[in-house]
């Protein structure tokens, strides 16, 4: 898989019937290794190992309803009170992180109302602080400490 703009991690892999799988430590199972999944697994490790976000408060591909439609957000981080605090939208390395990606995360936020949105394709990472009451947002230069969530 493509080298990402994240620390290098060691993962567990397996292959079945010519298809590659990577072990997701959060979900506790092997999942198909796609370019987007590669970014998601690396970013999950970054969140846990570098940012010290607890794996126990992290959800992967969480189902939610947005305007009556079922959607799945890539990563959903909860704060210690159990409230959703951060949505992470992952794209494959070759996919641009752009206004469409932001719009997708913002759609999820109409339901979740989290204070932080993260957009990543493994090469570029953006953290955005949102004000759910006013709709205002601000790009941050670094990720918040877990205690700030």
C-alpha positions in Angstrom: 0.0 0.0 0.0 1.0 3.6 -0.5 3.2 5.4 2.0 1.1 7.9 4.0 1.9 11.2 5.7 1.6 9.4 9.1 4.0 7.5 11.2 4.7 3.9 10.0 2.8 1.2 11.9 2.9 -2.5 11.9 -0.4 -4.3 11.2 -1.7 -7.8 11.1 -2.7 -9.0 7.6 -4.2 -12.1 6.1 -5.1 -13.3 2.6 -8.1 -15.4 1.6 -9.0 -16.4 -1.9 -6.5 -13.9 -3.3 -8.0 -11.0 -1.3 -6.0 -9.1 1.3 -7.4 -8.2 4.8 -6.1 -6.0 7.6 -6.9 -6.4 11.3 -8.9 -3.5 12.7 -8.0 -3.3 16.4 -11.1 -1.1 17.2 -13.6 -3.5 15.6 -11.6 -6.6 16.6 -11.8 -8.2 13.2 -10.2 -8.5 9.8 -11.6 -6.2 7.1 -10.9 -5.9 3.4 -7.8 -3.9 2.6 -8.8 -1.1 0.3 -7.0 2.2 -0.2 -9.6 3.9 2.0 -9.3 1.2 4.6 -5.5 1.7 4.6 -6.0 5.3 5.4 -8.6 4.6 8.1 -6.4 2.0 9.8 -3.4 4.2 9.8 -5.4 7.2 11.1 -6.9 5.1 13.9 -3.4 4.1 15.0 -2.3 7.8 14.8 -5.3 8.8 17.0 -4.5 6.1 19.6 -0.7 6.2 19.5 0.2 9.8 18.8 -2.9 11.7 20.0 -3.8 9.4 22.9 -7.4 9.2 22.0 -8.9 6.1 23.7 -9.7 3.1 21.4 -12.5 2.2 23.8 -14.2 5.6 22.9 -13.7 5.2 19.2 -16.3 3.9 16.7 -15.6 2.8 13.2 -18.2 3.0 10.3 -20.9 4.1 12.8 -24.4 4.1 11.3 -26.4 7.2 11.6 -29.5 8.8 10.0 -29.1 12.0 8.0 -32.3 13.5 6.7 -33.9 10.1 7.0 -31.2 8.2 5.1 -28.8 5.7 6.6 -25.2 6.8 6.4 -21.9 5.6 7.9 -19.2 7.9 9.2 -15.7 6.5 9.0 -14.6 7.2 12.5 -16.5 8.7 15.4 -14.7 9.6 18.6 -16.7 10.0 21.8 -15.6 12.1 24.8 -15.5 10.8 28.4 -19.2 11.8 28.9 -20.1 9.4 26.0 -21.1 12.2 23.7 -19.9 12.3 20.1 -17.0 14.7 19.9 -15.2 14.2 16.6 -16.0 12.8 13.1 -13.2 11.7 10.9 -13.9 11.3 7.2 -11.2 9.2 5.4 -10.6 9.1 1.7 -8.2 7.0 -0.3 -4.8 8.6 -0.9 -5.6 9.5 -4.5 -8.8 11.2 -3.6 -8.7 15.0 -3.0 -9.8 16.3 0.4 -11.9 19.2 -0.9 -15.2 21.0 -0.4 -17.1 17.7 -1.3 -15.3 15.9 1.6 -16.1 18.8 3.9 -19.8 18.8 2.8 -20.0 15.1 3.6 -18.6 15.5 7.1 -20.8 18.6 7.6 -23.9 16.5 6.6 -23.0 13.9 9.3 -22.7 16.8 11.7 -26.3 17.9 11.2 -27.2 14.8 13.2 -24.1 14.4 15.4 -23.4 18.0 16.3 -19.7 17.3 17.1 -17.3 20.2 17.9 -14.5 18.7 15.6 -14.4 17.4 12.1 -11.3 15.8 10.6 -10.8 15.2 6.9 -7.9 13.0 5.7 -6.7 11.1 2.7 -3.6 9.9 4.5 -1.4 12.6 2.8 -3.2 15.7 4.0 -5.1 16.0 7.2 -7.4 18.9 8.2 -9.0 19.4 11.6 -11.9 21.8 11.8 -13.5 23.2 14.9 -17.2 23.8 14.5 -19.8 25.8 16.3 -23.0 23.8 16.0 -25.2 26.7 17.1 -23.9 29.3 14.6 -22.6 27.0 11.9 -19.3 28.7 12.0 -16.1 26.7 11.6 -12.3 27.3 11.9 -9.4 25.3 10.6 -7.0 24.3 13.4 -3.2 24.0 13.1 -3.2 20.9 15.3 -5.5 18.3 16.7 -7.1 19.0 20.1 -6.0 17.1 23.2 -8.5 14.5 24.2 -9.4 16.4 27.4 -10.6 19.3 25.2 -13.2 17.2 23.5 
